């Protein structure tokens, strides 16, 4: 017995040492600096915690001068972020779509109170009666995402687990079909954030103009502002070269999001700190096409109002006009202070929020800037890390100690011990949990395997009254383990 325990402990120690090499590596804002060194220093001072960030691209506009800087690593290889490095910018283009509405209203093409059905006659469902202004200000009573079939929701869930693209295949027809299926809810008239609403608005404006949304955006906003590095990627071939790689704050790389139907809400849109600085500077100065979109028109709560896409929020004695964005492993923030004309752009290539950095650079005190909200509650990511890391090893050790045991059951328990380790490695938020716990879990699983190997010669192949049922159960369990590992290893 003592010899068996000693062998298990030795194997656990060796596995733990190997696990140290393989344990999760949480990104941390690197030392690389490009562009304006003074701005880069101000950014580092504004970062509450460098852990969970990998790279940042920042622009600051003040006193008529634009400064840009890159900090850290663009893709996990050590290549530095530069001011012109493309980032996926998430929902920031909702402001583009709001500005297109303001621009088209100023041109007399549409009116803010025009109905969706009059602007895009292809929409024939109940949502055809909402107004363009309601769509631009999240007041149309539409859901956050298009209603879908159980198969569609399963695909989205799989994408979130595997780090894939939840918007893949969502084209303009998908958005139009979704608009036909939805009925504006009881929340119509009050602000309820939606990705579907701005998408429908942008496609409606494009249909009215007789062009595709990217072409309308290029002609009416990007080209006049000189935003030559901003692109709408409909497919992987449209992705910009030398772009940043998005990842979770725990380090796991994620796929870009591509869904041309949702481009007006920001899906598949890439830009740079330099380009977005042109946008916020011109909007703050009132010279951008559709700059009136930033005018606050409707109240969301005591501190926040909204215009067409742009939010206006009071932070202490400062009022900031802004929008943020979240995509596949990216975070973004653009904002300006009307009272001073100061404007900021912050782009990050992990899913750790960058809003507090932008607010600090705008002069908002730390106590009013708040902290970055996690993608999911912290206890979920931390819980997944700890539970998956130790669950398999503990279960295997319990199985090995069972008096009535057979080899097929033992194989299933051993496979799951390492499948759970993989799930913990990939799905856990290791920015919230000490990464050294993972090698401990690896050692625990290895100890269980060592004990299983020792007991193996004494076990029957199948010990069950109905052997085929036991084999079916074990086969199903192994198949589930293979699917789980495949999902997180993609």
C-alpha atoms as one frame of an Amber mdcrd trajectory, in Angstrom:
protein
   0.000   0.000   0.000   2.779   2.424   0.911   4.633   1.543  -2.301   1.504
   2.203  -4.364   0.957   5.556  -2.680   4.605   6.527  -3.220   4.380   5.679
  -6.918   1.209   7.742  -7.273   2.804  10.710  -5.515   5.919  10.506  -7.687
   3.844  10.390 -10.870   1.764  13.328  -9.599   4.922  15.341  -8.939   6.342
  14.634 -12.396   3.012  15.445 -14.056   2.798  18.675 -12.077   6.251  19.704
 -13.313   5.170  19.022 -16.896   1.950  20.916 -16.175   3.944  23.994 -15.200
   5.246  24.116 -18.759   1.746  23.636 -20.192  -0.238  25.726 -17.724  -2.399
  28.606 -19.004  -0.475  31.774 -19.837  -2.538  34.860 -19.104  -1.773  37.780
 -21.445  -0.120  40.801 -19.916   0.403  44.153 -21.586   3.911  43.909 -23.018
   6.739  46.441 -22.915   6.693  47.224 -26.652   5.951  50.857 -27.556   5.417
  52.485 -30.947   4.288  55.987 -31.819   4.161  58.767 -29.238   6.120  57.695
 -26.113   4.511  60.331 -23.899   1.037  59.097 -24.784   2.145  55.498 -24.260
   3.285  56.443 -20.763  -0.069  58.070 -20.036  -1.839  54.928 -21.243   0.194
  52.676 -18.955  -0.617  54.971 -16.048  -4.321  54.701 -16.958  -4.349  50.876
 -17.137  -5.741  49.645 -13.809  -4.178  46.181 -14.220  -1.975  45.079 -17.154
  -2.975  41.436 -16.641  -5.559  40.328 -19.201  -4.485  42.891 -21.797  -2.096
  41.917 -24.594  -1.875  44.963 -26.860  -3.476  48.399 -27.103  -3.690  50.982
 -29.870  -4.589  54.464 -28.646  -5.244  57.902 -30.110  -5.735  61.134 -28.173
  -7.011  64.352 -29.746  -6.578  67.602 -27.840  -5.914  71.214 -28.717  -6.246
  70.406 -32.413  -3.443  67.827 -32.252  -3.761  64.053 -32.677  -1.263  61.736
 -31.002  -1.211  57.961 -31.492   0.620  55.099 -29.805   0.782  51.326 -29.802
   1.564  49.252 -26.738   2.239  45.571 -26.289   1.850  42.599 -28.590  -0.486
  42.377 -31.576  -0.795  38.594 -31.936   1.067  36.692 -29.241   4.282  36.461
 -31.270   5.968  39.554 -29.860   5.231  41.737 -32.889   4.378  45.185 -31.508
   1.056  46.928 -31.896   1.433  50.014 -34.070  -0.908  53.006 -34.357  -1.953
  51.678 -37.771  -2.560  48.062 -36.674  -6.127  46.994 -37.632  -8.396  45.823
 -34.804 -11.906  44.438 -34.977 -13.940  47.228 -33.393 -17.178  45.540 -32.363
 -20.189  47.813 -31.899 -18.470  51.152 -32.516 -19.875  51.164 -36.108 -23.357
  51.566 -34.662 -22.297  55.210 -34.518 -21.431  55.009 -38.246 -24.960  53.831
 -38.970 -26.465  56.546 -36.782 -24.373  59.127 -38.626 -25.546  57.736 -41.964
 -29.119  58.309 -40.803 -28.339  61.887 -39.749 -26.529  62.451 -43.064 -29.418
  61.113 -45.132 -31.897  63.168 -43.120 -29.830  66.297 -43.790 -29.753  65.390
 -47.486 -33.545  65.049 -47.568 -33.409  61.389 -48.573 -35.277  60.139 -45.493
 -36.849  61.594 -42.372 -36.208  60.408 -38.803 -39.890  59.544 -38.384 -40.106
  57.602 -41.632 -41.324  54.057 -41.139 -39.043  51.112 -41.798 -41.466  49.658
 -44.332 -41.451  52.853 -46.374 -37.639  52.896 -46.438 -37.173  49.162 -47.026
 -40.368  47.825 -48.621 -38.980  44.280 -48.550 -39.789  44.234 -44.818 -43.457
  43.274 -44.502 -43.821  42.099 -40.890 -45.011  44.093 -37.848 -41.598  45.757
 -37.482 -42.237  47.691 -40.691 -44.059  50.298 -38.554 -41.085  51.274 -36.366
 -39.343  54.537 -37.229 -35.772  55.043 -38.372 -35.044  57.178 -35.309 -36.304
  54.411 -33.044 -33.967  51.934 -34.729 -30.990  54.292 -34.386 -31.609  54.887
 -30.673 -32.442  51.310 -29.562 -36.052  52.336 -28.922 -37.807  50.183 -31.524
 -38.664  47.377 -29.103 -36.629  44.835 -31.068 -34.698  42.015 -29.375 -30.941
  42.141 -28.941 -30.476  39.385 -31.522 -32.719  37.896 -34.165 -34.988  35.116
 -32.924 -33.701  31.798 -34.141 -34.439  28.103 -34.310 -33.136  25.694 -31.649
 -30.513  24.640 -34.191 -29.455  28.277 -34.628 -29.121  28.827 -30.894 -27.137
  25.584 -30.637 -24.756  26.938 -33.283 -24.294  30.170 -31.320 -23.669  28.207
 -28.119 -21.142  26.007 -29.916 -19.392  29.104 -31.270 -19.078  30.555 -27.787
 -17.612  27.298 -26.467 -15.275  26.714 -29.388 -14.200  30.340 -29.840 -15.781
  30.427 -33.309 -17.899  33.005 -35.125 -21.506  33.221 -33.845 -22.522  35.452
 -36.792 -21.209  33.212 -39.577 -23.592  33.095 -42.536 -25.788  35.968 -41.370
 -26.259  37.906 -44.611 -28.630  40.708 -45.608 -31.465  38.279 -46.322 -31.034
  36.851 -42.816 -31.510  40.310 -41.311 -34.534  41.042 -43.493 -36.090  37.692
 -42.569 -35.461  38.412 -38.902 -37.140  41.815 -39.259 -40.177  40.081 -40.726
 -40.371  37.605 -37.846 -40.160  40.024 -34.922 -42.910  42.066 -33.342 -41.891
  45.231 -31.462 -42.226  44.468 -27.763 -43.619  46.330 -24.789 -40.268  48.107
 -24.430 -40.808  50.144 -27.571 -40.174  53.802 -26.816 -37.538  53.121 -24.140
 -33.867  52.296 -24.657 -33.126  48.555 -24.882 -29.801  47.797 -26.545 -30.127
  45.780 -29.742 -27.819  44.481 -32.453 -30.756  43.711 -34.703 -32.166  47.267
 -34.729 -29.076  49.088 -36.097 -28.504  46.238 -38.550 -32.014  46.645 -39.944
 -31.532  50.426 -40.063 -28.250  50.242 -41.965 -29.584  47.749 -44.494 -32.728
  49.852 -44.928 -30.703  53.006 -45.666 -28.589  51.037 -48.134 -31.678  49.637
 -49.836 -33.121  53.152 -50.110 -29.881  54.314 -51.750 -29.820  51.302 -54.062
 -26.345  50.160 -52.949 -24.819  47.704 -50.488 -24.235  48.955 -46.931 -20.407
  48.972 -47.206 -20.647  51.092 -50.369 -22.999  53.598 -48.729 -20.726  53.781
 -45.694 -17.677  54.312 -47.876 -19.280  57.022 -49.997 -21.016  59.041 -47.280
 -18.726  58.710 -44.239 -15.397  56.925 -44.604 -14.149  58.550 -47.792 -15.091
  62.130 -46.784 -13.247  61.636 -43.472 -10.203  60.010 -45.075 -10.749  56.767
 -43.158  -8.908  54.614 -45.675  -7.951  51.861 -43.209 -11.516  51.061 -42.126
 -12.956  47.995 -43.862 -16.104  45.891 -43.715 -15.076  42.247 -44.059 -17.800
  40.068 -45.543 -15.508  37.026 -45.713 -12.109  35.856 -44.551 -10.535  37.146
 -47.751 -11.526  40.693 -46.787  -9.668  40.671 -43.470  -6.900  43.296 -43.335
  -3.263  42.277 -43.471  -1.073  42.597 -40.368  -4.165  42.726 -38.185  -4.194
  42.074 -34.466  -5.266  38.655 -33.190  -8.162  38.627 -30.762  -8.172  36.450
 -27.664  -9.811  35.992 -24.320  -8.272  37.649 -21.291  -7.215  34.128 -20.310
  -5.134  33.898 -23.506  -7.243  31.716 -25.802  -7.248  32.907 -29.428 -10.681
  33.531 -30.986 -11.923  33.647 -34.566 -12.920  36.945 -36.231 -16.635  37.638
 -36.567 -17.994  37.808 -40.121 -21.672  38.429 -40.822 -22.375  40.995 -43.553
 -26.023  41.323 -42.585 -24.969  42.640 -39.177 -22.231  44.936 -40.499 -24.263
  48.079 -39.611 -24.115  46.914 -35.979 -20.348  46.367 -36.226 -19.895  42.719
 -37.205 -16.846  42.285 -39.434 -15.720  45.922 -39.247 -12.012  46.591 -38.727
 -10.281  49.908 -38.168  -7.235  51.556 -36.622  -6.630  54.076 -33.869  -5.503
  56.558 -36.510  -8.685  56.179 -38.579 -11.049  56.344 -35.622  -9.240  59.449
 -34.374 -10.362  61.153 -37.585 -13.943  60.114 -36.816 -14.069  61.330 -33.211
 -12.179  64.547 -33.958 -14.554  65.490 -36.780 -17.619  64.458 -34.787 -16.521
  66.466 -31.766 -15.866  69.433 -34.042 -19.215  69.076 -35.808 -17.595  68.700
 -39.249 -18.181  64.982 -39.845 -21.021  63.924 -42.148 -23.955  63.205 -39.863
 -22.203  64.673 -36.801 -25.647  65.625 -35.486 -26.120  61.925 -34.652 -24.097
  62.571 -31.484 -26.741  64.971 -30.165 -28.412  63.377 -27.133 -32.148  63.056
 -27.791 -33.597  60.331 -25.548 -32.991  59.374 -21.938 -31.832  55.885 -20.968
 -31.351  56.508 -17.239 -30.432  59.277 -14.805 -26.884  59.572 -16.176 -27.128
  58.444 -19.815 -28.913  59.694 -22.916 -28.666  58.549 -26.508 -28.740  60.119
 -29.942 -28.446  58.142 -33.171 -25.996  55.469 -32.047 -23.931  57.745 -29.774
 -24.417  57.639 -25.995 -23.875  60.624 -23.697 -23.044  59.822 -20.068 -22.241
  61.987 -17.073 -19.222  60.937 -15.015 -19.119  63.207 -11.975 -18.940  66.748
 -13.377 -17.906  65.601 -16.893 -20.167  64.688 -19.784 -18.754  62.222 -22.323
 -20.162  61.232 -25.726 -19.091  57.674 -26.491 -19.571  54.161 -27.772 -17.780
  50.946 -26.994 -17.438  47.639 -28.807 -16.886  43.937 -28.203 -16.133  41.319
 -30.852 -14.261  38.007 -31.052 -11.508  38.720 -28.550 -11.420  42.498 -29.072
 -12.588  45.532 -27.102 -12.878  49.142 -28.255 -13.866  52.547 -26.944 -14.286
  55.884 -28.676 -15.382  59.033 -26.907 -15.080  62.791 -26.645 -15.905  65.558
 -24.209 -17.944  68.293 -25.905 -16.900  70.888 -23.324 -13.183  70.560 -24.119
 -13.115  68.943 -27.558 -10.758  66.268 -26.235 -11.334  62.883 -27.892  -9.930
  59.394 -27.415  -9.746  55.998 -29.119  -8.681  52.825 -27.289  -8.489  49.440
 -29.038  -7.536  46.193 -27.295  -6.961  42.676 -28.620  -8.357  40.696 -25.689
 -11.864  40.630 -24.271 -10.836  42.676 -21.239 -12.676  45.994 -21.360 -10.857
  49.218 -22.209 -13.514  51.755 -21.211 -11.777  52.848 -17.969  -8.594  53.536
 -19.931 -10.427  55.806 -22.349 -12.216  57.664 -19.582  -8.994  58.197 -17.636
  -7.327  59.624 -20.763 -10.279  62.008 -21.138  -9.573  63.296 -17.639 -12.283
  61.432 -15.752 -10.989  60.671 -12.224 -10.321  57.029 -11.405 -13.215  56.846
  -8.958 -15.640  57.972 -11.686 -14.087  55.942 -14.517 -15.032  52.631 -12.888
 -13.616  49.258 -13.862 -13.933  47.124 -16.952 -16.982  44.887 -16.754 -16.102
  41.211 -17.367 -17.694  39.419 -20.323 -19.316  37.014 -17.872 -19.563  37.276
 -14.075 -16.100  36.638 -12.609 -17.277  33.657 -10.609 -18.316  31.788 -13.765
 -14.869  31.918 -15.381 -13.139  31.255 -12.062 -15.549  28.444 -11.256 -14.985
  26.752 -14.610 -11.218  26.947 -14.120 -11.256  25.350 -10.670 -14.079  22.861
 -11.228 -12.825  21.425 -14.508  -9.195  21.345 -13.372  -9.930  19.178 -10.327
 -13.186  17.391 -11.198 -11.691  14.778 -13.495  -8.790  13.843 -11.228 -10.965
  13.569  -8.128 -13.524  11.495 -10.012 -10.809   9.168 -11.310  -9.334   8.685
  -7.832 -12.799   7.867  -6.529 -13.362   5.389  -9.348 -10.051   3.621  -8.736
 -11.027   3.001  -5.106 -14.333   1.337  -5.968 -14.451  -2.369  -5.014 -16.572
  -3.345  -8.012 -14.764  -2.021 -11.060 -13.947  -3.094 -14.577 -11.494  -1.953
 -17.224 -13.951  -0.195 -19.550 -15.239   1.956 -16.681 -11.701   2.779 -15.653
 -10.770   3.810 -19.217 -13.763   6.144 -19.367 -12.834   7.773 -16.041  -9.199
   8.227 -17.138 -10.191   9.801 -20.453 -12.535  12.206 -18.702  -9.837  13.144
 -16.195  -7.754  14.621 -19.000 -10.750  15.909 -20.971 -11.732  17.971 -17.925
  -8.171  19.269 -17.695  -8.430  20.467 -21.290 -11.780  22.114 -20.618 -10.394
  23.871 -17.573  -7.347  25.053 -19.507  -9.395  26.508 -22.370 -12.624  27.688
 -20.735 -11.439  28.876 -17.332 -10.705  32.532 -16.703  -7.113  32.272 -15.494
  -6.895  36.025 -15.107  -9.127  35.492 -12.055  -7.566  32.279 -10.722  -3.878
  31.465 -10.005  -2.574  29.553 -13.031  -0.492  27.223 -10.818  -3.696  25.451
  -9.819  -3.774  23.818 -13.243  -0.494  21.859 -12.770  -1.857  20.725  -9.396
  -4.937  19.395 -11.152  -2.735  17.729 -13.764  -0.789  16.011 -11.004  -4.022
  14.826  -9.404  -5.210  13.293 -12.678  -1.818  11.682 -13.280  -1.881  10.147
  -9.798  -5.268   8.668 -10.580  -3.905   7.178 -13.817  -0.906   5.696 -11.959
  -3.234   3.977  -9.487  -5.412   2.794 -12.368  -2.405   1.222 -14.101  -1.430
  -0.579 -10.894  -4.933  -1.989 -10.433  -5.493  -2.763 -14.122  -4.172  -6.404
 -14.166  -6.632  -7.453 -11.449  -9.755  -6.121 -13.187 -12.194  -7.893 -15.523
 -12.817  -6.344 -18.944 -16.541  -5.863 -18.291 -18.212  -6.520 -14.956 -21.945
  -6.143 -15.560 -25.059  -8.304 -15.647 -25.794  -6.961 -19.141 -22.359  -6.322
 -20.731 -23.642  -4.552 -23.847 -25.367  -1.909 -21.754 -22.133  -1.165 -19.910
 -20.258  -0.979 -23.223 -22.906   1.363 -24.685 -22.698   3.623 -21.642 -18.914
   3.786 -21.762 -18.883   4.363 -25.533 -21.359   7.242 -25.154 -19.229   8.736
 -22.399 -16.071   8.546 -24.510 -17.877  10.116 -27.477 -19.037  12.996 -25.256
 -15.460  13.496 -24.042 -14.203  13.587 -27.650 -16.813  16.191 -28.616 -15.976
  18.349 -25.584 -12.262  18.265 -26.329 -12.831  18.960 -30.033 -14.978  21.983
 -29.159 -12.325  23.679 -27.071  -9.334  22.558 -29.107 -10.575  24.154 -32.334
